[in-house]
Amino acid sequence: MNDFEKMRQELIKNGKADQLKNVVNSAEGQKIGKMVDGNALKKAIAEGDKDTVNRVLAQVLSTDEGKALAKKISESFGKK
């Protein structure tokens, strides 16, 4: 089991998956979804390709939308 699968299971177990889904479906999340090749990201996550995932995250977090989305995620999990 890779780190992302552990994270997914932890989110489900702690009842946070729906909160994360709401944030991802927000306006910022939708804009970022259009910027990122979702299939390539899913493949990288499934294969545990941390370099690709980190590169995509760095790209996303360099945008205003990415920063806003990261803030919403942080707030959703009580880390303000």
KEMIDREN-578682 format. One record per atom (N, C-alpha, C): residue number from 1; residue in three letters; chain; x, y, z; atom name. Coordinates in nm, 2 decimals. Each point is the difference from the previous one (the first is absolute). Last residue first. Layout:
<atom pos="NUM" code="ala" unit="A" X="X" Y="Y" Z="Z" site="CA"/>
...
This chain:
<atom pos="80" code="lys" unit="A" X="-0.55" Y="2.61" Z="1.06" site="N"/>
<atom pos="80" code="lys" unit="A" X="-0.01" Y="0.14" Z="-0.05" site="CA"/>
<atom pos="80" code="lys" unit="A" X="0.13" Y="0.08" Z="0.02" site="C"/>
<atom pos="79" code="lys" unit="A" X="-0.21" Y="-0.50" Z="0.01" site="N"/>
<atom pos="79" code="lys" unit="A" X="0.13" Y="0.05" Z="0.00" site="CA"/>
<atom pos="79" code="lys" unit="A" X="0.01" Y="0.14" Z="-0.06" site="C"/>
<atom pos="78" code="gly" unit="A" X="-0.38" Y="-0.33" Z="0.02" site="N"/>
<atom pos="78" code="gly" unit="A" X="0.02" Y="0.07" Z="0.12" site="CA"/>
<atom pos="78" code="gly" unit="A" X="0.14" Y="0.05" Z="0.02" site="C"/>
<atom pos="77" code="phe" unit="A" X="-0.22" Y="-0.21" Z="-0.39" site="N"/>
<atom pos="77" code="phe" unit="A" X="0.06" Y="-0.10" Z="0.09" site="CA"/>
<atom pos="77" code="phe" unit="A" X="0.04" Y="0.07" Z="0.13" site="C"/>
<atom pos="76" code="ser" unit="A" X="-0.18" Y="0.26" Z="-0.35" site="N"/>
<atom pos="76" code="ser" unit="A" X="-0.10" Y="-0.12" Z="0.02" site="CA"/>
<atom pos="76" code="ser" unit="A" X="0.05" Y="-0.10" Z="0.10" site="C"/>
<atom pos="75" code="glu" unit="A" X="0.28" Y="0.36" Z="-0.13" site="N"/>
<atom pos="75" code="glu" unit="A" X="-0.11" Y="0.05" Z="0.09" site="CA"/>
<atom pos="75" code="glu" unit="A" X="-0.10" Y="-0.11" Z="0.02" site="C"/>
<atom pos="74" code="ser" unit="A" X="0.35" Y="-0.08" Z="-0.31" site="N"/>
<atom pos="74" code="ser" unit="A" X="0.05" Y="0.01" Z="0.14" site="CA"/>
<atom pos="74" code="ser" unit="A" X="-0.10" Y="0.04" Z="0.10" site="C"/>
<atom pos="73" code="ile" unit="A" X="-0.12" Y="-0.01" Z="-0.45" site="N"/>
<atom pos="73" code="ile" unit="A" X="0.02" Y="-0.13" Z="0.05" site="CA"/>
<atom pos="73" code="ile" unit="A" X="0.05" Y="0.00" Z="0.14" site="C"/>
<atom pos="72" code="lys" unit="A" X="-0.05" Y="0.41" Z="-0.22" site="N"/>
<atom pos="72" code="lys" unit="A" X="-0.13" Y="-0.06" Z="0.03" site="CA"/>
<atom pos="72" code="lys" unit="A" X="0.02" Y="-0.14" Z="0.06" site="C"/>
<atom pos="71" code="lys" unit="A" X="0.38" Y="0.22" Z="-0.16" site="N"/>
<atom pos="71" code="lys" unit="A" X="-0.05" Y="0.06" Z="0.13" site="CA"/>
<atom pos="71" code="lys" unit="A" X="-0.13" Y="-0.06" Z="0.04" site="C"/>
<atom pos="70" code="ala" unit="A" X="0.19" Y="-0.14" Z="-0.41" site="N"/>
<atom pos="70" code="ala" unit="A" X="0.08" Y="-0.05" Z="0.11" site="CA"/>
<atom pos="70" code="ala" unit="A" X="-0.05" Y="0.06" Z="0.14" site="C"/>
<atom pos="69" code="leu" unit="A" X="-0.19" Y="0.17" Z="-0.40" site="N"/>
<atom pos="69" code="leu" unit="A" X="-0.05" Y="-0.13" Z="0.03" site="CA"/>
<atom pos="69" code="leu" unit="A" X="0.08" Y="-0.06" Z="0.11" site="C"/>
<atom pos="68" code="ala" unit="A" X="0.14" Y="0.42" Z="-0.14" site="N"/>
<atom pos="68" code="ala" unit="A" X="-0.13" Y="0.01" Z="0.06" site="CA"/>
<atom pos="68" code="ala" unit="A" X="-0.06" Y="-0.14" Z="0.03" site="C"/>
<atom pos="67" code="lys" unit="A" X="0.41" Y="0.02" Z="-0.23" site="N"/>
<atom pos="67" code="lys" unit="A" X="0.02" Y="0.05" Z="0.14" site="CA"/>
<atom pos="67" code="lys" unit="A" X="-0.14" Y="0.01" Z="0.07" site="C"/>
<atom pos="66" code="gly" unit="A" X="-0.01" Y="-0.11" Z="-0.45" site="N"/>
<atom pos="66" code="gly" unit="A" X="0.06" Y="-0.11" Z="0.07" site="CA"/>
<atom pos="66" code="gly" unit="A" X="0.02" Y="0.04" Z="0.15" site="C"/>
<atom pos="65" code="glu" unit="A" X="-0.15" Y="0.33" Z="-0.31" site="N"/>
<atom pos="65" code="glu" unit="A" X="-0.10" Y="-0.10" Z="0.03" site="CA"/>
<atom pos="65" code="glu" unit="A" X="0.05" Y="-0.12" Z="0.08" site="C"/>
<atom pos="64" code="asp" unit="A" X="0.31" Y="0.33" Z="-0.14" site="N"/>
<atom pos="64" code="asp" unit="A" X="-0.09" Y="0.05" Z="0.10" site="CA"/>
<atom pos="64" code="asp" unit="A" X="-0.11" Y="-0.10" Z="0.03" site="C"/>
<atom pos="63" code="thr" unit="A" X="0.46" Y="-0.20" Z="-0.17" site="N"/>
<atom pos="63" code="thr" unit="A" X="-0.11" Y="0.08" Z="-0.05" site="CA"/>
<atom pos="63" code="thr" unit="A" X="-0.08" Y="0.06" Z="0.11" site="C"/>
<atom pos="62" code="ser" unit="A" X="0.36" Y="-0.32" Z="0.05" site="N"/>
<atom pos="62" code="ser" unit="A" X="0.06" Y="0.13" Z="-0.05" site="CA"/>
<atom pos="62" code="ser" unit="A" X="-0.10" Y="0.09" Z="-0.06" site="C"/>
<atom pos="61" code="leu" unit="A" X="-0.10" Y="-0.45" Z="0.16" site="N"/>
<atom pos="61" code="leu" unit="A" X="0.02" Y="0.09" Z="0.11" site="CA"/>
<atom pos="61" code="leu" unit="A" X="0.07" Y="0.13" Z="-0.04" site="C"/>
<atom pos="60" code="val" unit="A" X="-0.06" Y="-0.35" Z="-0.32" site="N"/>
<atom pos="60" code="val" unit="A" X="-0.13" Y="0.05" Z="0.04" site="CA"/>
<atom pos="60" code="val" unit="A" X="0.01" Y="0.11" Z="0.11" site="C"/>
<atom pos="59" code="gln" unit="A" X="0.39" Y="-0.22" Z="-0.16" site="N"/>
<atom pos="59" code="gln" unit="A" X="-0.06" Y="0.09" Z="-0.10" site="CA"/>
<atom pos="59" code="gln" unit="A" X="-0.13" Y="0.06" Z="0.04" site="C"/>
<atom pos="58" code="ala" unit="A" X="0.21" Y="-0.31" Z="0.29" site="N"/>
<atom pos="58" code="ala" unit="A" X="0.08" Y="0.13" Z="0.00" site="CA"/>
<atom pos="58" code="ala" unit="A" X="-0.06" Y="0.09" Z="-0.11" site="C"/>
<atom pos="57" code="leu" unit="A" X="-0.18" Y="-0.43" Z="0.02" site="N"/>
<atom pos="57" code="leu" unit="A" X="-0.04" Y="0.08" Z="0.12" site="CA"/>
<atom pos="57" code="leu" unit="A" X="0.07" Y="0.13" Z="0.00" site="C"/>
<atom pos="56" code="val" unit="A" X="0.13" Y="-0.31" Z="-0.33" site="N"/>
<atom pos="56" code="val" unit="A" X="-0.14" Y="0.06" Z="-0.03" site="CA"/>
<atom pos="56" code="val" unit="A" X="-0.04" Y="0.08" Z="0.12" site="C"/>
<atom pos="55" code="arg" unit="A" X="0.40" Y="-0.22" Z="0.05" site="N"/>
<atom pos="55" code="arg" unit="A" X="0.02" Y="0.10" Z="-0.10" site="CA"/>
<atom pos="55" code="arg" unit="A" X="-0.14" Y="0.07" Z="-0.03" site="C"/>
<atom pos="54" code="asn" unit="A" X="0.01" Y="-0.37" Z="0.30" site="N"/>
<atom pos="54" code="asn" unit="A" X="0.06" Y="0.13" Z="0.06" site="CA"/>
<atom pos="54" code="asn" unit="A" X="0.02" Y="0.11" Z="-0.11" site="C"/>
<atom pos="53" code="val" unit="A" X="-0.15" Y="-0.42" Z="-0.15" site="N"/>
<atom pos="53" code="val" unit="A" X="-0.10" Y="0.06" Z="0.09" site="CA"/>
<atom pos="53" code="val" unit="A" X="0.05" Y="0.13" Z="0.06" site="C"/>
<atom pos="52" code="thr" unit="A" X="0.31" Y="-0.26" Z="-0.25" site="N"/>
<atom pos="52" code="thr" unit="A" X="-0.11" Y="0.06" Z="-0.09" site="CA"/>
<atom pos="52" code="thr" unit="A" X="-0.10" Y="0.07" Z="0.09" site="C"/>
<atom pos="51" code="asp" unit="A" X="0.33" Y="-0.23" Z="0.23" site="N"/>
<atom pos="51" code="asp" unit="A" X="0.06" Y="0.11" Z="-0.07" site="CA"/>
<atom pos="51" code="asp" unit="A" X="-0.11" Y="0.07" Z="-0.09" site="C"/>
<atom pos="50" code="lys" unit="A" X="-0.11" Y="-0.40" Z="0.24" site="N"/>
<atom pos="50" code="lys" unit="A" X="0.00" Y="0.12" Z="0.08" site="CA"/>
<atom pos="50" code="lys" unit="A" X="0.06" Y="0.12" Z="-0.07" site="C"/>
<atom pos="49" code="asp" unit="A" X="-0.23" Y="-0.47" Z="-0.13" site="N"/>
<atom pos="49" code="asp" unit="A" X="0.10" Y="0.08" Z="-0.07" site="CA"/>
<atom pos="49" code="asp" unit="A" X="0.00" Y="0.14" Z="0.07" site="C"/>
<atom pos="48" code="gly" unit="A" X="-0.28" Y="-0.43" Z="0.06" site="N"/>
<atom pos="48" code="gly" unit="A" X="0.09" Y="0.05" Z="0.10" site="CA"/>
<atom pos="48" code="gly" unit="A" X="0.11" Y="0.09" Z="-0.05" site="C"/>
<atom pos="47" code="glu" unit="A" X="-0.38" Y="-0.21" Z="-0.24" site="N"/>
<atom pos="47" code="glu" unit="A" X="0.13" Y="-0.06" Z="-0.01" site="CA"/>
<atom pos="47" code="glu" unit="A" X="0.10" Y="0.04" Z="0.11" site="C"/>
<atom pos="46" code="ala" unit="A" X="-0.44" Y="0.18" Z="-0.03" site="N"/>
<atom pos="46" code="ala" unit="A" X="-0.02" Y="-0.15" Z="0.01" site="CA"/>
<atom pos="46" code="ala" unit="A" X="0.13" Y="-0.07" Z="-0.01" site="C"/>
<atom pos="45" code="ile" unit="A" X="0.00" Y="0.47" Z="-0.05" site="N"/>
<atom pos="45" code="ile" unit="A" X="-0.04" Y="-0.04" Z="0.14" site="CA"/>
<atom pos="45" code="ile" unit="A" X="-0.01" Y="-0.15" Z="0.01" site="C"/>
<atom pos="44" code="ala" unit="A" X="0.08" Y="0.17" Z="-0.43" site="N"/>
<atom pos="44" code="ala" unit="A" X="0.12" Y="0.03" Z="0.09" site="CA"/>
<atom pos="44" code="ala" unit="A" X="-0.03" Y="-0.04" Z="0.14" site="C"/>
<atom pos="43" code="lys" unit="A" X="-0.36" Y="-0.02" Z="-0.31" site="N"/>
<atom pos="43" code="lys" unit="A" X="0.10" Y="-0.10" Z="-0.02" site="CA"/>
<atom pos="43" code="lys" unit="A" X="0.12" Y="0.01" Z="0.09" site="C"/>
<atom pos="42" code="lys" unit="A" X="-0.32" Y="0.34" Z="0.02" site="N"/>
<atom pos="42" code="lys" unit="A" X="-0.05" Y="-0.13" Z="0.05" site="CA"/>
<atom pos="42" code="lys" unit="A" X="0.09" Y="-0.11" Z="-0.02" site="C"/>
<atom pos="41" code="leu" unit="A" X="0.11" Y="0.41" Z="-0.20" site="N"/>
<atom pos="41" code="leu" unit="A" X="0.01" Y="0.01" Z="0.14" site="CA"/>
<atom pos="41" code="leu" unit="A" X="-0.05" Y="-0.13" Z="0.07" site="C"/>
<atom pos="40" code="ala" unit="A" X="-0.06" Y="0.04" Z="-0.46" site="N"/>
<atom pos="40" code="ala" unit="A" X="0.15" Y="-0.01" Z="0.03" site="CA"/>
<atom pos="40" code="ala" unit="A" X="0.02" Y="0.00" Z="0.15" site="C"/>
<atom pos="39" code="asn" unit="A" X="-0.44" Y="0.08" Z="-0.15" site="N"/>
<atom pos="39" code="asn" unit="A" X="0.04" Y="-0.14" Z="-0.03" site="CA"/>
<atom pos="39" code="asn" unit="A" X="0.15" Y="-0.02" Z="0.04" site="C"/>
<atom pos="38" code="gly" unit="A" X="-0.17" Y="0.44" Z="0.02" site="N"/>
<atom pos="38" code="gly" unit="A" X="-0.05" Y="-0.09" Z="0.11" site="CA"/>
<atom pos="38" code="gly" unit="A" X="0.04" Y="-0.14" Z="-0.02" site="C"/>
<atom pos="37" code="asp" unit="A" X="0.21" Y="0.47" Z="-0.14" site="N"/>
<atom pos="37" code="asp" unit="A" X="-0.04" Y="-0.12" Z="-0.07" site="CA"/>
<atom pos="37" code="asp" unit="A" X="-0.04" Y="-0.10" Z="0.10" site="C"/>
<atom pos="36" code="val" unit="A" X="-0.04" Y="0.54" Z="0.08" site="N"/>
<atom pos="36" code="val" unit="A" X="0.08" Y="-0.12" Z="0.03" site="CA"/>
<atom pos="36" code="val" unit="A" X="-0.05" Y="-0.12" Z="-0.09" site="C"/>
<atom pos="35" code="met" unit="A" X="-0.20" Y="0.44" Z="0.02" site="N"/>
<atom pos="35" code="met" unit="A" X="0.14" Y="0.03" Z="-0.03" site="CA"/>
<atom pos="35" code="met" unit="A" X="0.08" Y="-0.13" Z="0.00" site="C"/>
<atom pos="34" code="lys" unit="A" X="-0.47" Y="0.02" Z="0.10" site="N"/>
<atom pos="34" code="lys" unit="A" X="0.02" Y="0.03" Z="-0.14" site="CA"/>
<atom pos="34" code="lys" unit="A" X="0.14" Y="0.02" Z="-0.03" site="C"/>
<atom pos="33" code="gly" unit="A" X="-0.12" Y="-0.07" Z="0.45" site="N"/>
<atom pos="33" code="gly" unit="A" X="-0.03" Y="-0.12" Z="-0.08" site="CA"/>
<atom pos="33" code="gly" unit="A" X="0.01" Y="0.02" Z="-0.15" site="C"/>
<atom pos="32" code="ile" unit="A" X="0.03" Y="0.37" Z="0.29" site="N"/>
<atom pos="32" code="ile" unit="A" X="0.12" Y="-0.08" Z="0.00" site="CA"/>
<atom pos="32" code="ile" unit="A" X="-0.02" Y="-0.13" Z="-0.07" site="C"/>
<atom pos="31" code="lys" unit="A" X="-0.37" Y="0.28" Z="0.05" site="N"/>
<atom pos="31" code="lys" unit="A" X="0.10" Y="0.06" Z="-0.09" site="CA"/>
<atom pos="31" code="lys" unit="A" X="0.13" Y="-0.08" Z="0.00" site="C"/>
<atom pos="30" code="gln" unit="A" X="-0.34" Y="-0.15" Z="0.29" site="N"/>
<atom pos="30" code="gln" unit="A" X="-0.04" Y="-0.02" Z="-0.14" site="CA"/>
<atom pos="30" code="gln" unit="A" X="0.10" Y="0.07" Z="-0.10" site="C"/>
<atom pos="29" code="gly" unit="A" X="0.05" Y="0.06" Z="0.47" site="N"/>
<atom pos="29" code="gly" unit="A" X="0.03" Y="-0.14" Z="-0.04" site="CA"/>
<atom pos="29" code="gly" unit="A" X="-0.03" Y="-0.02" Z="-0.15" site="C"/>
<atom pos="28" code="glu" unit="A" X="-0.11" Y="0.41" Z="0.19" site="N"/>
<atom pos="28" code="glu" unit="A" X="0.14" Y="-0.01" Z="-0.02" site="CA"/>
<atom pos="28" code="glu" unit="A" X="0.04" Y="-0.14" Z="-0.04" site="C"/>
<atom pos="27" code="ala" unit="A" X="-0.45" Y="0.08" Z="0.09" site="N"/>
<atom pos="27" code="ala" unit="A" X="0.04" Y="0.08" Z="-0.12" site="CA"/>
<atom pos="27" code="ala" unit="A" X="0.15" Y="-0.02" Z="-0.02" site="C"/>
<atom pos="26" code="ser" unit="A" X="-0.20" Y="-0.40" Z="0.28" site="N"/>
<atom pos="26" code="ser" unit="A" X="-0.02" Y="0.15" Z="0.00" site="CA"/>
<atom pos="26" code="ser" unit="A" X="0.05" Y="0.06" Z="-0.12" site="C"/>
<atom pos="25" code="asn" unit="A" X="0.03" Y="-0.47" Z="0.12" site="N"/>
<atom pos="25" code="asn" unit="A" X="-0.11" Y="0.04" Z="-0.09" site="CA"/>
<atom pos="25" code="asn" unit="A" X="-0.03" Y="0.15" Z="0.00" site="C"/>
<atom pos="24" code="val" unit="A" X="0.32" Y="-0.20" Z="0.30" site="N"/>
<atom pos="24" code="val" unit="A" X="0.05" Y="-0.03" Z="-0.14" site="CA"/>
<atom pos="24" code="val" unit="A" X="-0.10" Y="0.04" Z="-0.10" site="C"/>
<atom pos="23" code="val" unit="A" X="-0.12" Y="0.03" Z="0.45" site="N"/>
<atom pos="23" code="val" unit="A" X="0.10" Y="0.10" Z="-0.03" site="CA"/>
<atom pos="23" code="val" unit="A" X="0.05" Y="-0.02" Z="-0.14" site="C"/>
<atom pos="22" code="asn" unit="A" X="-0.31" Y="-0.31" Z="0.16" site="N"/>
<atom pos="22" code="asn" unit="A" X="-0.06" Y="0.13" Z="-0.01" site="CA"/>
<atom pos="22" code="asn" unit="A" X="0.10" Y="0.11" Z="-0.04" site="C"/>
<atom pos="21" code="lys" unit="A" X="0.16" Y="-0.43" Z="0.10" site="N"/>
<atom pos="21" code="lys" unit="A" X="-0.08" Y="0.00" Z="-0.13" site="CA"/>
<atom pos="21" code="lys" unit="A" X="-0.06" Y="0.13" Z="-0.02" site="C"/>
<atom pos="20" code="leu" unit="A" X="0.20" Y="-0.07" Z="0.41" site="N"/>
<atom pos="20" code="leu" unit="A" X="0.10" Y="0.02" Z="-0.10" site="CA"/>
<atom pos="20" code="leu" unit="A" X="-0.07" Y="0.00" Z="-0.14" site="C"/>
<atom pos="19" code="gln" unit="A" X="-0.27" Y="-0.09" Z="0.37" site="N"/>
<atom pos="19" code="gln" unit="A" X="0.05" Y="0.13" Z="0.01" site="CA"/>
<atom pos="19" code="gln" unit="A" X="0.10" Y="0.03" Z="-0.11" site="C"/>
<atom pos="18" code="asp" unit="A" X="-0.16" Y="-0.44" Z="0.04" site="N"/>
<atom pos="18" code="asp" unit="A" X="-0.10" Y="0.09" Z="-0.06" site="CA"/>
<atom pos="18" code="asp" unit="A" X="0.04" Y="0.15" Z="0.01" site="C"/>
<atom pos="17" code="ala" unit="A" X="0.29" Y="-0.33" Z="0.20" site="N"/>
<atom pos="17" code="ala" unit="A" X="-0.01" Y="-0.01" Z="-0.15" site="CA"/>
<atom pos="17" code="ala" unit="A" X="-0.10" Y="0.09" Z="-0.06" site="C"/>
<atom pos="16" code="lys" unit="A" X="0.10" Y="-0.08" Z="0.48" site="N"/>
<atom pos="16" code="lys" unit="A" X="0.04" Y="0.12" Z="-0.06" site="CA"/>
<atom pos="16" code="lys" unit="A" X="0.00" Y="0.00" Z="-0.15" site="C"/>
<atom pos="15" code="gly" unit="A" X="-0.08" Y="-0.34" Z="0.38" site="N"/>
<atom pos="15" code="gly" unit="A" X="-0.11" Y="0.07" Z="-0.05" site="CA"/>
<atom pos="15" code="gly" unit="A" X="0.03" Y="0.13" Z="-0.07" site="C"/>
<atom pos="14" code="asn" unit="A" X="0.29" Y="-0.36" Z="0.18" site="N"/>
<atom pos="14" code="asn" unit="A" X="-0.02" Y="0.11" Z="0.09" site="CA"/>
<atom pos="14" code="asn" unit="A" X="-0.12" Y="0.09" Z="-0.05" site="C"/>
<atom pos="13" code="lys" unit="A" X="0.14" Y="-0.39" Z="-0.25" site="N"/>
<atom pos="13" code="lys" unit="A" X="-0.02" Y="-0.04" Z="0.14" site="CA"/>
<atom pos="13" code="lys" unit="A" X="-0.04" Y="0.11" Z="0.09" site="C"/>
<atom pos="12" code="ile" unit="A" X="0.12" Y="0.10" Z="-0.45" site="N"/>
<atom pos="12" code="ile" unit="A" X="-0.13" Y="-0.07" Z="0.01" site="CA"/>
<atom pos="12" code="ile" unit="A" X="-0.03" Y="-0.04" Z="0.14" site="C"/>
<atom pos="11" code="leu" unit="A" X="0.42" Y="0.19" Z="-0.08" site="N"/>
<atom pos="11" code="leu" unit="A" X="-0.11" Y="0.10" Z="-0.03" site="CA"/>
<atom pos="11" code="leu" unit="A" X="-0.14" Y="-0.07" Z="0.02" site="C"/>
<atom pos="10" code="glu" unit="A" X="0.38" Y="-0.28" Z="0.01" site="N"/>
<atom pos="10" code="glu" unit="A" X="-0.01" Y="0.08" Z="0.13" site="CA"/>
<atom pos="10" code="glu" unit="A" X="-0.11" Y="0.10" Z="-0.02" site="C"/>
<atom pos="9" code="gln" unit="A" X="0.10" Y="-0.26" Z="-0.37" site="N"/>
<atom pos="9" code="gln" unit="A" X="-0.07" Y="-0.08" Z="0.10" site="CA"/>
<atom pos="9" code="gln" unit="A" X="-0.01" Y="0.08" Z="0.13" site="C"/>
<atom pos="8" code="arg" unit="A" X="0.24" Y="0.20" Z="-0.35" site="N"/>
<atom pos="8" code="arg" unit="A" X="-0.14" Y="-0.01" Z="-0.04" site="CA"/>
<atom pos="8" code="arg" unit="A" X="-0.08" Y="-0.08" Z="0.11" site="C"/>
<atom pos="7" code="met" unit="A" X="0.47" Y="0.03" Z="0.05" site="N"/>
<atom pos="7" code="met" unit="A" X="-0.07" Y="0.13" Z="0.03" site="CA"/>
<atom pos="7" code="met" unit="A" X="-0.14" Y="0.00" Z="-0.04" site="C"/>
<atom pos="6" code="lys" unit="A" X="0.26" Y="-0.38" Z="-0.09" site="N"/>
<atom pos="6" code="lys" unit="A" X="-0.02" Y="0.02" Z="0.14" site="CA"/>
<atom pos="6" code="lys" unit="A" X="-0.07" Y="0.13" Z="0.03" site="C"/>
<atom pos="5" code="glu" unit="A" X="0.11" Y="-0.07" Z="-0.44" site="N"/>
<atom pos="5" code="glu" unit="A" X="-0.11" Y="-0.10" Z="0.04" site="CA"/>
<atom pos="5" code="glu" unit="A" X="-0.02" Y="0.01" Z="0.15" site="C"/>
<atom pos="4" code="phe" unit="A" X="0.36" Y="0.24" Z="-0.18" site="N"/>
<atom pos="4" code="phe" unit="A" X="-0.13" Y="0.06" Z="-0.04" site="CA"/>
<atom pos="4" code="phe" unit="A" X="-0.12" Y="-0.09" Z="0.04" site="C"/>
<atom pos="3" code="asp" unit="A" X="0.45" Y="-0.15" Z="0.08" site="N"/>
<atom pos="3" code="asp" unit="A" X="-0.04" Y="0.11" Z="0.09" site="CA"/>
<atom pos="3" code="asp" unit="A" X="-0.13" Y="0.06" Z="-0.04" site="C"/>
<atom pos="2" code="asn" unit="A" X="0.06" Y="-0.51" Z="-0.15" site="N"/>
<atom pos="2" code="asn" unit="A" X="0.09" Y="0.12" Z="-0.01" site="CA"/>
<atom pos="2" code="asn" unit="A" X="-0.06" Y="0.11" Z="0.10" site="C"/>
<atom pos="1" code="met" unit="A" X="0.00" Y="-0.57" Z="0.00" site="N"/>
<atom pos="1" code="met" unit="A" X="-0.09" Y="0.12" Z="0.00" site="CA"/>
<atom pos="1" code="met" unit="A" X="0.09" Y="0.12" Z="0.00" site="C"/>
